[in-house]
Amino acid sequence: MSSARRVLIVRHGETDHNAGGVWQGQLDTPLSELGVEQARAAGRAIAAYRPSRVLASDLSRAAVTAQHVADAADAPLTLDPRWREIHVGQWQGLHTSEVREGYAELLAEMDRSDVRRGVDGETLAEVGRRAGESLREVLDGLGADECVVVVAHGVSSRAAVADLLGIDQHLATRALATMGNCHWVELSESRTGWQIRRWNVSA
């Protein structure tokens, strides 16, 4: 691996809700059997980066994925609730078909602007601010040639990166594909600042 300062932001392994098309938000859902296998494979691959530590959302699907990564890399793990997934309000626990049927107007508005998910949930900007704050703390604390791994969620990962790089959150949802389960983004430091080196990488 290259020796630049870098951060890997990893999406958690699959859950049954992921596989079944159910909106999770901040519901604390466990990994599926496949999700555990994905986490183990990701851990083996990420260990090659020799991360000094692992940070994760405190929701169990991210925390358990992170534990597999930390074990494989022999690195300490800490949890930070700022990396939790976006809160999707009334949509949490609903199937995608139920959301489409009951909230068609709000879904259409989401295609045009950054509105609250599920009526009383969060906006992308709010997620970006909280996860972005944690990400900046990680970057500020990096030593020379150090790599840190963050394990989070599809939306919170993308929102944090967009916040860091000054990308409009609504634009980011269209320009940056949601990472697959146990896929990751690699951020590396260049002469002019932090940049996306790789996006949606998997084991």
C-alpha angles and dihedrals in degrees: 000000000000118000101232121118106269146167128210116206110198129193114225124255124273122291128196087251090056091050093044099048096247121149107242107176105159097343106129100236123170128235118268120234088264090049091057090051090049091050092051092049092047090050092054092049096044092049087073088069088061095224116201094213144355126228123190148176110264093235106111097239089060097035094052092046088050092051090057090051093047092048092050092048095039088232131140120258128215129178127226121185091205087080094059117128120267112283107242097191115206092008094069108116095011123122117243090248091056092051092049091050098044103033106033094137094050091048089052090051089051088060089058105038147358104279131161113281115238094005096277101037130096134291122233090248091057092051091046092053096051097041091038090055090056092045092053090051089054092049093046090054098047117119126212112301091357124150124201126186124215119193114200141127140294098262100032091050094051093042092052092051092047091049092050095048097040095246116153107254096227090049090049091059089059100037102040116054117227107260118248121243110292091005119128147199121229116214116193134182118247132182090271099041141279120342141174106261097174133006130199095003120167139188 
